[in-house]
Amino acid sequence: MSAYKYDFLKIELNFPKFEFRLEETEGKLSIFDSLRKKNLMLTPEEWVRQHMIAFLIQYHNYPKSLISLEKGLKYNQLQKRSDILVLDRDGKAFLLIECKAPEIQLSQKTVEQVSVYNKSIAAPFVGISNGIHHLFLSFDPKTQSYKQIVEIPQFDV
């Protein structure tokens, strides 16, 4: 395995330690996605996404069955994909999360990306994470504005 390609694995992410099934085939590393039940090519963004999913399920009791990954959406005639979408028990959008590679700084631009996606999805909560920093916001439909919140929204079990 060429080390330079997977340097992101050495970066300490701001998550508890999780055990993931990694597999190398023909010089490419893959990670087993327990929600989609298949191996996916391991990229820095996928590494962050898999950590966030495990964190939501194991530490915040989010039901696996209500988490949707890379769901297609349309915005201004453009086809886009959201990283993580959590639905509530009624099947409505609850939390939309965009994952970035650890070297990508969270900025106004990344907040704007998730808020643009949320115009189609209408989740009351959005988040962005690069694995090191996590930012969560609540959306106020009356004022059409976002407000930063301190913690991941609690999922009502």
C-alpha positions in Angstrom: 0.0 0.0 0.0 1.5 3.3 -1.0 1.7 5.3 2.2 1.3 8.8 0.7 -2.2 8.0 -0.6 -3.5 7.1 2.9 -1.7 9.7 5.1 -5.2 10.9 6.2 -5.4 7.6 8.2 -2.7 9.0 10.5 -4.6 12.1 11.3 -6.3 11.9 14.7 -10.0 12.6 14.2 -12.2 14.2 16.9 -14.2 11.0 17.4 -14.0 8.1 19.8 -12.1 5.1 18.5 -14.1 2.9 16.2 -13.2 -0.5 14.6 -13.7 -0.5 10.8 -13.2 -3.3 8.4 -10.5 -2.1 5.9 -9.5 -4.3 3.0 -6.7 -3.8 0.4 -7.3 -5.1 -3.1 -5.0 -4.4 -6.0 -3.3 -1.6 -4.1 -6.6 0.2 -3.3 -8.0 0.4 0.2 -11.7 0.0 0.9 -13.8 0.3 4.0 -16.9 -1.8 4.7 -20.0 0.4 5.0 -22.3 -1.3 7.5 -25.4 0.7 6.3 -25.0 -0.1 2.6 -23.5 -3.5 3.4 -20.7 -3.2 0.9 -17.0 -2.1 0.5 -16.4 1.4 -0.6 -13.2 3.0 -1.9 -11.6 4.7 1.1 -11.1 8.4 0.5 -10.5 11.0 3.2 -14.1 12.1 3.0 -15.4 8.5 3.3 -13.2 8.1 6.4 -14.9 11.1 8.0 -18.3 9.9 6.9 -17.9 6.4 8.4 -16.7 7.9 11.7 -19.7 10.3 11.8 -22.2 7.5 11.0 -20.7 5.3 13.8 -20.8 8.3 16.2 -24.4 9.0 15.5 -25.4 5.3 15.9 -23.2 4.3 18.9 -23.1 7.5 20.9 -26.4 9.3 20.0 -28.7 6.4 19.4 -29.6 7.4 15.9 -31.4 4.4 14.3 -29.5 2.8 11.4 -32.7 2.4 9.4 -33.3 6.2 9.3 -29.9 7.1 8.0 -29.6 7.6 4.2 -26.2 8.1 2.5 -25.3 10.1 -0.6 -29.0 10.7 -1.4 -29.5 12.5 -4.7 -31.2 15.9 -4.7 -31.8 18.6 -7.3 -30.9 22.3 -6.8 -31.3 24.8 -9.6 -31.5 22.0 -12.2 -28.2 20.6 -10.9 -28.0 17.0 -9.6 -26.2 17.0 -6.2 -25.7 14.4 -3.4 -25.9 14.9 0.3 -23.5 12.9 2.4 -25.7 11.9 5.4 -29.4 12.5 5.8 -31.2 11.3 8.9 -35.0 11.0 8.8 -37.3 11.4 11.7 -39.8 8.6 12.6 -42.4 10.2 10.2 -39.9 9.9 7.3 -39.2 13.7 7.2 -35.7 15.1 7.0 -34.3 15.6 10.5 -30.5 16.2 10.1 -28.4 16.8 7.0 -24.6 16.4 7.4 -21.9 17.2 4.8 -18.5 15.5 5.4 -15.3 17.0 4.2 -11.7 15.6 4.1 -9.7 16.4 7.3 -7.5 18.9 5.4 -10.5 20.9 4.2 -11.2 23.9 6.6 -14.7 24.4 7.6 -15.7 27.9 6.4 -18.5 30.1 5.3 -18.3 28.3 1.9 -18.9 24.8 3.5 -21.8 26.2 5.6 -23.3 27.7 2.4 -23.0 24.3 0.6 -25.0 22.4 3.2 -27.5 25.3 3.5 -28.0 25.3 -0.3 -28.6 21.5 -0.2 -31.0 22.0 2.7 -33.2 24.3 0.6 -34.3 21.1 -1.2 -34.3 18.8 1.9 -35.7 21.2 4.6 -34.1 19.5 7.6 -34.5 21.4 10.9 -30.8 20.7 11.6 -27.6 20.6 9.5 -24.0 19.8 10.2 -20.6 19.8 8.6 -17.6 17.9 9.7 -14.0 17.4 8.5 -13.5 14.8 11.3 -11.5 17.3 13.4 -14.1 20.1 13.7 -17.8 19.6 13.7 -20.4 22.4 13.3 -24.1 21.9 13.8 -26.8 24.5 13.1 -30.5 24.7 13.6 -32.7 26.2 10.9 -35.5 28.7 11.7 -38.1 28.5 8.9 -39.7 31.7 10.0 -36.6 33.8 9.6 -35.0 31.5 7.0 -31.8 31.6 9.0 -29.4 29.3 10.8 -28.1 29.4 14.3 -25.1 27.5 15.6 -25.9 24.9 18.3 -23.5 23.4 20.7 -24.2 19.7 20.3 -25.5 17.2 17.8 -29.3 17.3 17.9 -30.7 14.5 20.1 -32.8 12.0 18.2 -36.1 11.2 19.9 -36.2 7.5 20.3 
